[in-house]
Amino acid sequence: MNVQAVGFAGIGRMGLAMARNLLRAGFPLRVWNRTPGRCAPLVDQGATAAAEPAALAASDVVVTMVSDGPAARAVLVESGLLDELRAGSIVLEMSTIGPTAVADLAAEARRRDVYLLDAPVSGSVSVAEAAQLFAMVGGEREAYERAAPVLDAMTKGHMLLGPSGAGAAMKLAVNSMIAVTNESIAEALTVAKRFGIDPELAYDVLAGGVLASPFLLYKRGAFLHPDTEPVAFTTALMWKDAALAQDLAARLEARLPAAAAAAAVLEEAVERGLADADMASVIALLSPPDDTTETP
């Protein structure tokens, strides 16, 4: 079966950018979102809006990009979408939902002769807009090879890592590292500022040295100018991913002390009202309210 039509469920910040890239690549696209107005920009560019998830079933490949496991199950199972898909159709579940939720959805798909690939991505909204995401994929090779043109349109690269759940597990490993890196940047800037070093200069040092990375470079605005920088990835979503990673580590009997510490700070930030702020907002928890500085 050659891919001819794509359905896309979940037009959030990332989903909007990813779906636009599918349109640019020439795929006939049908889109659905819980808040229908989010689909309007895509409809203006040639996509067709679906009134309900099950209406995406005419597609050869359906992409889901939603907030969590329960949302993915609601779109795929509870809506009846999996029941309506043709045998041999492919679902690309690209959300970060963890291998446990993936196993449940993959079993539901198999019962209906549908392939489900877990294919979460690494990258921010700006990276998604430039089609420079990287997808980590778990599932059957045959389905992966048939879905490759769809993945190519949204990413700079993708890799089949193993059976169902492998992509989801790798994404949690990656996001654990991101959570730790995010916390480390916040702590380094806090020490520098408390000593009296200009935060802009401190960031120049981080960005110009051995620790420089794409993540550090594109988070500069979020750390230094949070009032004007658009939110790229919320504290609540990062905490959700960190919690999933902790659950997976417990299952695997793996110790992740740095990731556990970062997850605890993210949880505190959510509890302090920073859930919808960028995850860089954890820096606000590291200094007293008056933010006085000290020099030796």
Backbone torsions as a table, in degrees:
resi	resn	phi	psi	omega
1	MET	NA	116.2	174.8
2	ASN	-79.5	140.8	179.3
3	VAL	-68.9	124.9	178.5
4	GLN	-120.5	-38.7	-176.3
5	ALA	-134.2	145.7	-178.1
6	VAL	-124.5	137.8	170.8
7	GLY	-107.6	147.7	-177.1
8	PHE	-137.9	122.0	178.1
9	ALA	-115.4	124.1	178.4
10	GLY	108.9	80.0	-176.1
11	ILE	-100.6	65.1	172.6
12	GLY	-88.9	-157.5	-179.3
13	ARG	-58.7	-49.4	-179.1
14	MET	-73.5	-44.0	-177.0
15	GLY	-59.8	-39.2	179.3
16	LEU	-60.4	-46.9	-179.5
17	ALA	-65.0	-42.1	-178.3
18	MET	-66.7	-42.5	180.0
19	ALA	-65.6	-37.7	176.9
20	ARG	-59.6	-38.4	179.9
21	ASN	-68.6	-30.9	174.8
22	LEU	-66.1	-40.6	176.8
23	LEU	-63.7	-43.3	-179.9
24	ARG	-62.1	-30.8	179.9
25	ALA	-80.7	-4.5	175.5
26	GLY	94.5	7.7	179.2
27	PHE	-75.8	131.3	168.0
28	PRO	-60.8	128.1	-169.7
29	LEU	-128.6	130.1	172.8
30	ARG	-114.9	131.1	-172.2
31	VAL	-125.4	149.2	176.1
32	TRP	-140.4	142.8	173.0
33	ASN	-146.1	147.2	-179.7
34	ARG	-57.0	-37.9	172.3
35	THR	-99.3	101.7	-170.9
36	PRO	-56.6	-31.9	-177.6
37	GLY	-59.6	-23.6	179.1
38	ARG	-64.6	-20.9	-178.0
39	CYS	-82.6	-13.3	-172.3
40	ALA	-55.3	-45.5	-180.0
41	PRO	-60.7	-33.7	179.8
42	LEU	-73.8	-37.5	176.8
43	VAL	-63.0	-39.1	177.8
44	ASP	-62.1	-25.6	-178.8
45	GLN	-96.6	4.3	174.8
46	GLY	117.4	-4.3	177.6
47	ALA	-76.3	161.7	175.1
48	THR	-108.2	131.4	179.3
49	ALA	-83.7	136.4	176.5
50	ALA	-100.2	138.6	-179.4
51	ALA	-75.2	-24.3	-179.6
52	GLU	-150.8	158.5	-178.2
53	PRO	-55.8	-39.1	-177.3
54	ALA	-60.0	-21.3	179.6
55	ALA	-72.9	-8.2	175.7
56	LEU	-81.0	-4.8	-171.8
57	ALA	-68.1	-14.4	176.9
58	ALA	-73.4	-5.9	-176.7
59	SER	-82.7	155.2	174.2
60	ASP	-80.4	-37.4	176.7
61	VAL	-128.7	132.9	175.5
62	VAL	-114.5	127.7	177.6
63	VAL	-102.7	132.6	173.2
64	THR	-117.6	131.6	-179.6
65	MET	-138.6	82.8	-173.2
66	VAL	-122.6	-176.9	-168.1
67	SER	-79.1	-34.8	-174.6
68	ASP	-161.7	-178.7	-177.5
69	GLY	-59.2	-49.3	178.2
70	PRO	-58.4	-37.0	178.5
71	ALA	-67.3	-39.9	177.8
72	ALA	-63.8	-41.7	178.8
73	ARG	-65.3	-38.8	178.9
74	ALA	-61.8	-42.2	-178.2
75	VAL	-70.1	-42.9	-171.8
76	LEU	-88.6	-40.9	-172.6
77	VAL	-102.0	-57.3	-173.1
78	GLU	-65.8	-27.8	179.6
79	SER	-77.7	-17.1	-175.8
80	GLY	90.5	5.4	-177.5
81	LEU	-60.7	-47.1	179.7
82	LEU	-60.3	-35.9	179.7
83	ASP	-65.1	-29.7	-175.3
84	GLU	-90.1	-18.0	-178.6
85	LEU	-67.1	144.5	176.4
86	ARG	-68.8	149.7	174.7
87	ALA	-57.5	135.6	-179.2
88	GLY	91.4	-8.0	176.8
89	SER	-65.9	162.3	-176.5
90	ILE	-122.6	134.9	170.2
91	VAL	-108.1	125.3	172.4
92	LEU	-99.6	100.2	179.4
93	GLU	-88.0	102.4	-170.3
94	MET	-104.9	6.3	176.4
95	SER	-76.3	170.1	173.6
96	THR	-100.4	97.2	-174.2
97	ILE	-125.2	-6.7	177.9
98	GLY	84.6	156.9	-174.8
99	PRO	-67.5	-26.2	179.3
100	THR	-66.5	-48.5	178.0
101	ALA	-64.8	-37.6	178.2
102	VAL	-61.6	-43.6	-179.5
103	ALA	-59.2	-41.2	178.9
104	ASP	-63.4	-46.7	-178.4
105	LEU	-69.9	-37.3	178.8
106	ALA	-64.3	-37.8	177.6
107	ALA	-65.8	-40.6	177.1
108	GLU	-61.7	-40.9	-179.8
109	ALA	-66.5	-43.7	-179.0
110	ARG	-60.1	-37.2	179.7
111	ARG	-63.1	-18.6	-179.2
112	ARG	-109.7	13.0	-178.8
113	ASP	59.1	36.0	176.6
114	VAL	-115.0	141.5	176.0
115	TYR	-87.5	134.2	171.9
116	LEU	-121.9	120.0	175.5
117	LEU	-105.2	128.8	169.8
118	ASP	-84.1	123.6	-173.7
119	ALA	-141.1	55.0	178.4
120	PRO	-63.6	158.9	-173.1
121	VAL	-120.6	154.7	173.8
122	SER	-108.3	128.9	179.2
123	GLY	142.3	160.1	-178.7
124	SER	-94.0	-177.3	178.7
125	VAL	-60.3	-45.1	-179.9
126	SER	-63.2	-35.2	177.3
127	VAL	-68.3	-39.7	177.2
128	ALA	-63.3	-40.9	179.7
129	GLU	-60.5	-34.0	-179.2
130	ALA	-88.8	6.9	-177.7
131	ALA	55.8	39.8	-178.7
132	GLN	-113.0	19.2	176.0
133	LEU	-67.3	164.5	171.4
134	PHE	-125.7	127.1	-176.8
135	ALA	-101.6	133.2	176.6
136	MET	-105.0	119.2	-166.7
137	VAL	-117.7	139.2	172.1
138	GLY	-126.1	141.2	177.9
139	GLY	141.0	-165.2	-175.9
140	GLU	-76.0	138.0	-178.0
141	ARG	-61.9	-39.9	-178.5
142	GLU	-57.8	-46.6	179.5
143	ALA	-66.2	-39.9	178.6
144	TYR	-59.4	-44.5	-178.8
145	GLU	-66.3	-36.3	179.0
146	ARG	-73.3	-30.2	-179.5
147	ALA	-85.7	-6.5	-175.1
148	ALA	-54.4	-41.4	179.1
149	PRO	-60.5	-34.4	177.9
150	VAL	-69.2	-44.6	177.3
151	LEU	-62.6	-39.9	179.4
152	ASP	-57.6	-36.2	-176.7
153	ALA	-70.2	-22.8	-174.4
154	MET	-108.4	-11.9	-171.9
155	THR	-133.1	165.4	170.3
156	LYS	-89.2	-14.0	-179.7
157	GLY	-174.2	160.3	177.6
158	HIS	-154.7	156.0	-175.0
159	MET	-145.0	132.2	173.2
160	LEU	-83.0	116.8	-172.5
161	LEU	-98.5	-15.0	-177.3
162	GLY	156.0	-160.9	-177.8
163	PRO	-70.9	179.2	-179.1
164	SER	-48.7	131.8	-179.7
165	GLY	100.4	-19.7	-177.3
166	ALA	-65.4	-40.8	178.0
167	GLY	-64.5	-42.8	-179.7
168	ALA	-63.4	-40.4	179.5
169	ALA	-67.1	-42.4	179.2
170	MET	-63.0	-38.6	179.6
171	LYS	-62.4	-38.0	178.2
172	LEU	-67.9	-36.2	175.6
173	ALA	-62.7	-43.5	178.8
174	VAL	-63.3	-45.9	-176.7
175	ASN	-71.3	-25.6	171.2
176	SER	-62.2	-42.8	178.4
177	MET	-64.8	-38.3	178.0
178	ILE	-64.5	-42.8	179.4
179	ALA	-60.8	-42.6	178.9
180	VAL	-66.8	-42.2	179.1
181	THR	-63.7	-44.0	178.0
182	ASN	-57.2	-45.6	179.2
183	GLU	-66.5	-39.1	-179.5
184	SER	-64.4	-41.1	177.1
185	ILE	-61.1	-46.3	-180.0
186	ALA	-59.2	-41.5	-178.5
187	GLU	-69.9	-40.9	179.1
188	ALA	-63.2	-43.6	179.1
189	LEU	-65.9	-35.4	179.5
190	THR	-64.9	-46.0	178.1
191	VAL	-60.3	-45.9	-179.1
192	ALA	-61.7	-46.4	-177.9
193	LYS	-66.3	-40.9	180.0
194	ARG	-63.7	-27.1	177.5
195	PHE	-80.3	-16.4	179.9
196	GLY	107.7	8.7	179.4
197	ILE	-83.9	134.3	178.0
198	ASP	-57.2	126.1	-179.3
199	PRO	-56.8	-35.3	178.3
200	GLU	-62.6	-42.7	178.7
201	LEU	-67.5	-39.0	178.7
202	ALA	-61.7	-40.2	179.6
203	TYR	-68.5	-34.8	176.0
204	ASP	-58.8	-39.5	179.3
205	VAL	-65.1	-46.3	179.7
206	LEU	-61.6	-43.1	-176.8
207	ALA	-74.5	-19.3	-176.3
208	GLY	-101.6	-2.8	-176.1
209	GLY	-107.1	-162.5	-174.7
210	VAL	-67.7	-20.0	-178.1
211	LEU	-86.2	-3.0	-178.2
212	ALA	-58.0	139.6	179.2
213	SER	-154.9	162.1	176.2
214	PRO	-55.3	-40.6	179.9
215	PHE	-60.9	-49.2	-179.0
216	LEU	-60.4	-40.4	-177.1
217	LEU	-67.1	-44.4	-176.1
218	TYR	-83.4	-5.7	175.5
219	LYS	-92.9	2.7	-176.5
220	ARG	-55.4	-51.3	-178.7
221	GLY	-60.7	-38.8	-178.6
222	ALA	-64.2	-36.5	179.6
223	PHE	-80.4	-39.5	-172.3
224	LEU	-95.5	-26.7	-177.3
225	HIS	-134.8	59.2	-174.2
226	PRO	-63.9	-24.5	-178.2
227	ASP	-74.2	-21.1	-177.8
228	THR	-116.7	-17.2	-178.0
229	GLU	-80.6	130.5	177.4
230	PRO	-61.8	146.5	177.2
231	VAL	-68.8	125.4	179.5
232	ALA	-96.1	-41.7	-179.1
233	PHE	-152.8	121.6	-170.8
234	THR	-74.6	158.1	175.3
235	THR	-59.8	-40.2	-178.7
236	ALA	-61.8	-43.3	-179.8
237	LEU	-68.6	-38.8	178.7
238	MET	-66.1	-38.5	177.6
239	TRP	-65.4	-40.2	177.3
240	LYS	-58.6	-45.6	179.9
241	ASP	-66.1	-40.7	179.5
242	ALA	-64.4	-37.6	177.9
243	ALA	-66.9	-40.6	176.4
244	LEU	-61.5	-40.2	178.9
245	ALA	-64.2	-38.6	177.8
246	GLN	-65.2	-40.1	177.4
247	ASP	-62.5	-43.5	179.5
248	LEU	-64.5	-42.5	179.0
249	ALA	-60.1	-40.4	178.6
250	ALA	-63.2	-41.7	178.3
251	ARG	-62.1	-38.3	-176.8
252	LEU	-87.9	-0.5	-176.6
253	GLU	54.9	44.7	178.5
254	ALA	-109.6	135.2	178.1
255	ARG	-89.0	125.5	178.1
256	LEU	-128.7	70.1	-174.3
257	PRO	-62.8	-40.5	180.0
258	ALA	-66.2	-43.5	178.9
259	ALA	-64.4	-37.2	178.6
260	ALA	-64.4	-40.4	178.8
261	ALA	-65.5	-42.9	178.6
262	ALA	-63.8	-39.9	178.6
263	ALA	-62.7	-38.4	179.7
264	ALA	-64.3	-39.4	178.2
265	VAL	-68.0	-40.8	177.0
266	LEU	-61.1	-41.8	178.1
267	GLU	-61.5	-43.1	178.0
268	GLU	-62.1	-40.7	179.4
269	ALA	-62.4	-41.5	177.5
270	VAL	-62.3	-44.6	-179.1
271	GLU	-64.6	-24.9	-179.5
272	ARG	-92.5	12.4	173.4
273	GLY	92.2	14.6	-177.7
274	LEU	-102.9	19.1	-175.4
275	ALA	-56.7	-41.0	-175.5
276	ASP	-94.0	-1.0	176.3
277	ALA	-80.9	164.3	175.5
278	ASP	-62.3	149.8	-176.8
279	MET	-61.3	-19.6	175.4
280	ALA	-63.7	-13.9	-178.7
281	SER	-65.0	-9.4	176.0
282	VAL	-58.6	-21.2	179.6
283	ILE	-61.7	-25.0	-179.1
284	ALA	-67.5	-18.2	-178.1
285	LEU	-87.0	-6.4	-167.3
286	LEU	-99.2	-4.8	178.9
287	SER	-131.4	153.1	175.1
288	PRO	-65.0	159.3	-175.3
289	PRO	-53.3	-36.1	-177.7
290	ASP	-77.8	-14.3	175.5
291	ASP	51.4	44.2	177.7
292	THR	-70.3	155.7	179.7
293	THR	-113.3	159.6	-179.9
294	GLU	-131.3	145.3	172.1
295	THR	-131.4	148.0	-178.5
296	PRO	-71.4	NA	NA
